[in-house]
Amino acid sequence: MDTQLIVHLLYFALINLAIVLVGYVFLKKRLLFAGWAMLVVSIAVVYLIFLNDHPILKMLAIIATTFSGMKVIAVTEGYKNRPLTLSFKQWLTYAIGWVGMRAQPFETLGQKALPGAWPMVRFGISRIIAGALLILFAHWLVALHLNPPLTYVLVTPILLIALSLILHFGLLSISAGMWRFSGVNTYYLFRQPAKALSLTELWSKRWNIAFSEMTSVAIFRPLKNKTGAAPALMISFVFSGLLHELALSLPVNSGYGLPTLYFVIQGLLVLIEKLLQSRGILFLQNKAVARIWVFFWLIVPMPLLFHGQFIKQIAWPMVGLGY
């Protein structure tokens, strides 16, 4: 590791520590606008620090900083109309050690261990193993030296599934289980998404609960009474798209607008589902039809989200492959 990279990582750590420390002051004083300002400035500074580093490092630094800043905003919104019962120690532990956007479970930090911890840990370990095996399989496919476009089409979905298994279903499940040993009522952040019978259910209750918590608390709820539910919902999806631009487009300086378009499509489809339901058109009651609907609209536009340069510069290199 060269000296410049060490310096960059040190700056990154100090910035995120500052966000957490200053964030508690903002939380106590309900300084919501200051939280948003700190988020924007922090992301910009971290981006400039890692500007000439590898896209993977740039991506990880931006994602971590975004989550740190959004925690300040989401938790400030969460305690806006109630007394702050979260101690500094609990806030610090939550902000550094948990991905979810609800800090309230950490109010019981240090109490009696909660049930269900070991099943979560075992579940996470099994998913990490499954993801690792898929990566090995991807390496084997690449080693066959098939037609390059065919290799790309075959390997890329395998890598995306593998990385999701390792991170989303593996490491995050282990993290949830470990916190339960300390009395914190943590939970799966990815809840059997394959069982979703609508896109509404998928995005609100099953896929990336941390993200849905964040957009619900920080965007949807504050806007709902001002703009109405439908505009607030669309703004929430657009906001999700913008955050994915930071994570997927900015590090590779390519694909701008595509992740946002993906989430705009998802938001419009959720509104269509709600409209059809309100008019008594319940075609999603058939489970087979519902699962086809969800799978189609989740997967077919996926190249907008995970666009070509992200795949080539980040997804493949992350597992030691070059395209």
N, C-alpha and C positions, 0 to 999 in steps of 0.2 A: 504494500500500500504506500503510495507516494505521499510526500509531505503536504502537497496542495490538497489532496483528497482528505487527509486527516483534518486539516484546517477547515475545510468545507463542512465536514461532519460535525466538528466542534461548534461551528457557527449554527448549524442546523439544530443541534441539541440545546444550545443556549436560547435560541429563538423559541423553540417549543416549550422549554422550561419557563421562559418569560410569559408565554401565552397562558400557561397553567397558573402561574403565580398571580399575574395581573388579572387573569380571568376570575379568580375568586373575589377580588375586590369589586370587579364589575358586577359579579353575581350578587354580592351583598348589597350593593348600592343600586341594583336593577338598571345598570347602564347598558341598555340594549344596543343603542346606536354606536356606542364606543366599541362594543363587541364586534359589530359588523365591520367597523373601520379597521379594527385590529386584524380581523380575518383577511381583508383585502390587502392590507399592507404586508402582512406576514407572508402570504402566498407570493406576492410580487418579489419580496426580498429573497425568499428561498429559491424562487425560479432564477433570479439573477446570480445567486451564489453558485448554483449547479448548472448554469447556462452551458458550459463547455464540457460537462461531465457526461458519462454514458447515459442514454435515455432511461435505462432501468433505474439508475440511482436518482435521476431527475424525477421520474414517476413516483418512486417510493417516498422521496422527500416531500413532494407536493401533496400526495395523498395523506401522509402523516400530519402535515401542517394544516391541511384542510380539516381533518377530523378534530385536531386540537382546537382550532378556532370555532368550528361548528358546535363543539360541546359547550363552549362558553355561551353561545347564542341559545342553543336548545335548552340548556339547564336554566338559564336566566328566564326564558319564556315559561319553562315548566314551574318555576317558583314565583312567577310574577304576581299571582293572586293568592299566595299562601305564605306563611312564615317560613323562613329559611331554617330548616332543621338539619342541614347537612354541614357537619363540622369540616374544618380545613383538612384534617387528616383524611376524612372520608372522601372529600372532593379530590384531593391529591391522588389517592389510591384509584378512584374511579377514572380520573382524567388520564392517568398514565397506564392503567392496567386493564381497561375494559373498552371494547369497541362500541357498545350500545350507546344510545343517546338519552337514556333515562338514568339519572343519578340516584333516584329515590331508593332502589334496591340496596345501595351502599350505606344507607342509614343504619342498617343492621350489621355492618361489618364488625367482626370479632365475636359475634354471638354463636350459639350452638350450630353445628354443621347441619345443613339441610339435606333431605333425602334426594336421591337421584344423581348424586355426583359421579359415582363410579360408572354408571351406564353412559353418561355423557363422555367421560374420558375414554372409555372403551370404544364408543362409537367413533370418536374423533381419530383414535389410533387406527381403527380399521379403514377409515376413509383415506388417511395418509398413505397407508400401505397400498390401497387400491390405486390411488393417484400415482404413486411411485411405479407401480407395475405398468400403468398406462404409458408413463414416460419411457420406460424401458422398451415397451412395444413400439412407441414412436421412433426411438433410436434404431430399432431393428428394421422398421419400414424404410427409414432414410438410407440405411446401409445396403438395402437391396438395389439402390441406384435405378429406380424406376424413372419413367418420364417425369421431369421436374414439375409440370403443372399438376399431374396426377398425384405426385407425392405431396404437393402443397395441399390439395383438396382432401387427401386422406389423413394427413398428419395434423393439420391445423385444428379440426374439431376434437381430435384426441387430446391435443395439448391443452385446449381450453377447458375441456372436461376434467383433465388431470389436475390442472392448477386450481380449478374450483373445488375439487374434492379435497385437495391438500389444505387450501386456505379456508374456504367458506365452511366446509363440512368437517374438516379435520382440526386445524389449529383453533378455530373459533369455538368449536364444541368442547375441546379440551380446556380452553380458557374458561368457558362457562362452568364446566364441571369443577375445576379447581377452585373457583370463587365460592361455589356452594359449600365447600369444606370450611370456609371462613364465615358462614352464616349469611352470605349474600345471595339473594334470590335471583341469580342470573338464569338465562334461558337460551334455548337454541335460537340463533339469529337466522337460520335457514330451516324452515319447518316443512319438510316433505313437499317441496314445490311440485313434484310430479302428480300430486293428488289434487292440485288446483282445478276447479271446474269453471273458472272464469278468469279473465285477466284482472278483474277487480280484486278477486280473492288472492291471486298470485302476488300482486304488487302491494297489497295492504296487509296481508296476514302470513305469507309464506316465504317470499323471497327478500332477503336482505332487510330484516326487521330494523336494523340500525338505521338504514337509509329511509325507510318509511316513517320511523319515529322522528327522524330529523326533519323531513319535509313536512310532516304533519304538524309538529310542534312549532317549528320556526317559520313555516310559510303558510300552510293551508289554514290552520286555526286562526292566526291573526288576520288573514285576508277574508275569511269566509263571510263574516258579518258585513264587511265593507263592499265586497264585489259580488257576493253570491257564491254558492258552492261550485258551480261549473267553471267559472273563470278562475277561482282559487285553485281548483284541481288542475286546470291546464297550466297555470303559473307554476304549480308544484312540480309538474312533469318537466316543464321547460327548465326550471331550476336544477332538477336532477340531471338533465341533459348538459347544462353548463358545467356542473361539477364533474361530469364524465369527460367533458372537453379538457378540463384541467388534468385529468388522470390519463386520458388515452390519446389526445391530440397534441396538447402542448409539449409533452416530452419528446415527441418525434417531429414536431413542427409540420404536421400534415394532418389531413382528414378533418379540418375545421368545419363544423356545422353538421357533420354526419351523426355523431352521437346525440346531438340535440334533436335532429330530425327523427332518430329512432324513438326518443322519448316523447316527442310530439305525437307520433303515430300511436304509441301506447296510450297516451292520454286521451286522444280522440276515440280510440277503441273502447276505453273504459267508459267514456261518456255515452257511446253508442249502446254499450251493454246496459247502462242505467236507464237510457231512454226506452229501449226495448222492454226492459223489465217494468217500467212505469206504465207502459201501454199494454201490459199483459202478454207480450210476446216472449214466451219462455222456452226458446229453442235450446237453451243450455241446460235444461232439466235432464235431457238425455246425456248420460255420462260419457258415452263414446263420442257423441258430437261435441260435447263441451271440451273434452281432452284434445280432440283434433283441432278445434278452434284455438285453444290456448297454445298448443304446440306449433301450429302453423304461424301465428302472429308473433310468437316469441322467436322462432328460429329463422323464418324466411327473411326478415329485415336485419338479422344479426350482423351481416357484413357492414352495415352502416355504423354499428356500435364498435365492433372490433375490425376496424378498417385495415387495409393492406399494410401500411407502414407500421402500424402498431404491431401487427403479427410478425413482420419481418425484423423490426428493430428491438422488440421487447419480448413477445411471447416465445418465439423460437430461441433466442439467445438465453432466456431465463432458465431453460432446461439444457443448455449446452449444445444447441443445434444452430447451424447457420443456414440461411436460405440464399 
